[in-house]
Amino acid sequence: MAETNVKNSSPVAILVAWTIVVVPLIWGFSYTLANALKIFTAPGGH
């Protein structure tokens, strides 16, 4: 049988990588949502 070399990743490295991905994603989502709410809550006299 062929040997497969599987390297186990450090849980800390995985956490750091996901943090790098998720933090900007959440910031972008909240920024977009806040700006979208401005459109729908803008005072309109019509």
Chimera marker file (.cmm) of the C-alpha trace (Angstrom):
<marker_set name="trace">
<marker id="1" x="0.000" y="0.000" z="0.000" r="1" g="1" b="0" radius="0.5"/>
<marker id="2" x="1.061" y="3.538" z="-0.659" r="1" g="1" b="0" radius="0.5"/>
<marker id="3" x="1.967" y="5.620" z="2.332" r="1" g="1" b="0" radius="0.5"/>
<marker id="4" x="0.298" y="8.978" z="2.694" r="1" g="1" b="0" radius="0.5"/>
<marker id="5" x="2.024" y="11.652" z="4.679" r="1" g="1" b="0" radius="0.5"/>
<marker id="6" x="-0.632" y="13.613" z="6.530" r="1" g="1" b="0" radius="0.5"/>
<marker id="7" x="0.549" y="16.631" z="8.440" r="1" g="1" b="0" radius="0.5"/>
<marker id="8" x="-1.677" y="17.673" z="11.297" r="1" g="1" b="0" radius="0.5"/>
<marker id="9" x="-2.265" y="21.395" z="11.452" r="1" g="1" b="0" radius="0.5"/>
<marker id="10" x="-1.988" y="23.222" z="14.720" r="1" g="1" b="0" radius="0.5"/>
<marker id="11" x="-5.384" y="24.240" z="16.122" r="1" g="1" b="0" radius="0.5"/>
<marker id="12" x="-3.900" y="27.660" z="16.883" r="1" g="1" b="0" radius="0.5"/>
<marker id="13" x="-2.844" y="28.097" z="13.247" r="1" g="1" b="0" radius="0.5"/>
<marker id="14" x="-6.323" y="27.122" z="12.089" r="1" g="1" b="0" radius="0.5"/>
<marker id="15" x="-7.899" y="29.588" z="14.522" r="1" g="1" b="0" radius="0.5"/>
<marker id="16" x="-5.624" y="32.403" z="13.358" r="1" g="1" b="0" radius="0.5"/>
<marker id="17" x="-6.356" y="31.643" z="9.703" r="1" g="1" b="0" radius="0.5"/>
<marker id="18" x="-10.116" y="31.630" z="10.267" r="1" g="1" b="0" radius="0.5"/>
<marker id="19" x="-9.874" y="34.851" z="12.266" r="1" g="1" b="0" radius="0.5"/>
<marker id="20" x="-8.073" y="36.510" z="9.350" r="1" g="1" b="0" radius="0.5"/>
<marker id="21" x="-10.926" y="35.418" z="7.081" r="1" g="1" b="0" radius="0.5"/>
<marker id="22" x="-13.926" y="36.003" z="9.331" r="1" g="1" b="0" radius="0.5"/>
<marker id="23" x="-13.114" y="39.392" z="10.897" r="1" g="1" b="0" radius="0.5"/>
<marker id="24" x="-12.989" y="41.342" z="7.588" r="1" g="1" b="0" radius="0.5"/>
<marker id="25" x="-16.013" y="39.396" z="6.379" r="1" g="1" b="0" radius="0.5"/>
<marker id="26" x="-18.063" y="40.424" z="9.409" r="1" g="1" b="0" radius="0.5"/>
<marker id="27" x="-16.831" y="44.016" z="9.158" r="1" g="1" b="0" radius="0.5"/>
<marker id="28" x="-17.773" y="44.194" z="5.476" r="1" g="1" b="0" radius="0.5"/>
<marker id="29" x="-21.192" y="42.692" z="6.117" r="1" g="1" b="0" radius="0.5"/>
<marker id="30" x="-21.951" y="45.082" z="8.964" r="1" g="1" b="0" radius="0.5"/>
<marker id="31" x="-20.686" y="48.084" z="6.965" r="1" g="1" b="0" radius="0.5"/>
<marker id="32" x="-22.857" y="47.111" z="3.992" r="1" g="1" b="0" radius="0.5"/>
<marker id="33" x="-25.877" y="46.487" z="6.193" r="1" g="1" b="0" radius="0.5"/>
<marker id="34" x="-25.469" y="49.849" z="7.962" r="1" g="1" b="0" radius="0.5"/>
<marker id="35" x="-25.287" y="51.685" z="4.632" r="1" g="1" b="0" radius="0.5"/>
<marker id="36" x="-28.234" y="49.756" z="3.239" r="1" g="1" b="0" radius="0.5"/>
<marker id="37" x="-30.314" y="50.707" z="6.271" r="1" g="1" b="0" radius="0.5"/>
<marker id="38" x="-29.539" y="54.368" z="5.587" r="1" g="1" b="0" radius="0.5"/>
<marker id="39" x="-31.297" y="54.033" z="2.238" r="1" g="1" b="0" radius="0.5"/>
<marker id="40" x="-34.458" y="52.599" z="3.751" r="1" g="1" b="0" radius="0.5"/>
<marker id="41" x="-34.565" y="54.893" z="6.768" r="1" g="1" b="0" radius="0.5"/>
<marker id="42" x="-33.723" y="58.120" z="4.929" r="1" g="1" b="0" radius="0.5"/>
<marker id="43" x="-36.319" y="60.793" z="5.563" r="1" g="1" b="0" radius="0.5"/>
<marker id="44" x="-38.466" y="61.224" z="2.519" r="1" g="1" b="0" radius="0.5"/>
<marker id="45" x="-41.066" y="63.915" z="2.155" r="1" g="1" b="0" radius="0.5"/>
<marker id="46" x="-42.816" y="62.325" z="-0.815" r="1" g="1" b="0" radius="0.5"/>
<link id1="1" id2="2" r="1" g="1" b="0" radius="0.2"/>
<link id1="2" id2="3" r="1" g="1" b="0" radius="0.2"/>
<link id1="3" id2="4" r="1" g="1" b="0" radius="0.2"/>
<link id1="4" id2="5" r="1" g="1" b="0" radius="0.2"/>
<link id1="5" id2="6" r="1" g="1" b="0" radius="0.2"/>
<link id1="6" id2="7" r="1" g="1" b="0" radius="0.2"/>
<link id1="7" id2="8" r="1" g="1" b="0" radius="0.2"/>
<link id1="8" id2="9" r="1" g="1" b="0" radius="0.2"/>
<link id1="9" id2="10" r="1" g="1" b="0" radius="0.2"/>
<link id1="10" id2="11" r="1" g="1" b="0" radius="0.2"/>
<link id1="11" id2="12" r="1" g="1" b="0" radius="0.2"/>
<link id1="12" id2="13" r="1" g="1" b="0" radius="0.2"/>
<link id1="13" id2="14" r="1" g="1" b="0" radius="0.2"/>
<link id1="14" id2="15" r="1" g="1" b="0" radius="0.2"/>
<link id1="15" id2="16" r="1" g="1" b="0" radius="0.2"/>
<link id1="16" id2="17" r="1" g="1" b="0" radius="0.2"/>
<link id1="17" id2="18" r="1" g="1" b="0" radius="0.2"/>
<link id1="18" id2="19" r="1" g="1" b="0" radius="0.2"/>
<link id1="19" id2="20" r="1" g="1" b="0" radius="0.2"/>
<link id1="20" id2="21" r="1" g="1" b="0" radius="0.2"/>
<link id1="21" id2="22" r="1" g="1" b="0" radius="0.2"/>
<link id1="22" id2="23" r="1" g="1" b="0" radius="0.2"/>
<link id1="23" id2="24" r="1" g="1" b="0" radius="0.2"/>
<link id1="24" id2="25" r="1" g="1" b="0" radius="0.2"/>
<link id1="25" id2="26" r="1" g="1" b="0" radius="0.2"/>
<link id1="26" id2="27" r="1" g="1" b="0" radius="0.2"/>
<link id1="27" id2="28" r="1" g="1" b="0" radius="0.2"/>
<link id1="28" id2="29" r="1" g="1" b="0" radius="0.2"/>
<link id1="29" id2="30" r="1" g="1" b="0" radius="0.2"/>
<link id1="30" id2="31" r="1" g="1" b="0" radius="0.2"/>
<link id1="31" id2="32" r="1" g="1" b="0" radius="0.2"/>
<link id1="32" id2="33" r="1" g="1" b="0" radius="0.2"/>
<link id1="33" id2="34" r="1" g="1" b="0" radius="0.2"/>
<link id1="34" id2="35" r="1" g="1" b="0" radius="0.2"/>
<link id1="35" id2="36" r="1" g="1" b="0" radius="0.2"/>
<link id1="36" id2="37" r="1" g="1" b="0" radius="0.2"/>
<link id1="37" id2="38" r="1" g="1" b="0" radius="0.2"/>
<link id1="38" id2="39" r="1" g="1" b="0" radius="0.2"/>
<link id1="39" id2="40" r="1" g="1" b="0" radius="0.2"/>
<link id1="40" id2="41" r="1" g="1" b="0" radius="0.2"/>
<link id1="41" id2="42" r="1" g="1" b="0" radius="0.2"/>
<link id1="42" id2="43" r="1" g="1" b="0" radius="0.2"/>
<link id1="43" id2="44" r="1" g="1" b="0" radius="0.2"/>
<link id1="44" id2="45" r="1" g="1" b="0" radius="0.2"/>
<link id1="45" id2="46" r="1" g="1" b="0" radius="0.2"/>
</marker_set>
